[in-house]
Amino acid sequence: MKLVRPAVVALAAVLGFGACTSQPSPKAVAQDYIESIDGLTPEQRQCMLDKLDEYDSDTLTSIGDANLNVDFDQPDAVESGTPAFQDFVANLNSCMSGSG
């Protein structure tokens, strides 16, 4: 699955803070990252935020914890993650194609 670059940034935010139990939550960090992504249309940004709202912080933490070794610099980063991670990526990525 080819991942659109803005979605990579959001995923890195979630996974980067997945193991963190302090404030802010992984969800809050991902929301901030999505808000700061340059090049998103307002519709894409809102879609990504809406998709993110489908996940609670415990789920995001679980996805992050299970995928701490994903290397975002590799072209197969998504495929090297767990099925839950791949589903999360596909869900966010659907906003980039307008199918979200």
Secondary structure, DSSP 4 states (H G I P E B T S, - for coil): ----HHHHHHHHHHHHTTT--SSSPHHHHHHHHHHH-TT--HHHHHHHHHHHTTS-HHHHHHHHHHTTT--TTSTTTTTTS-HHHHHHHHHHHHHHHT--
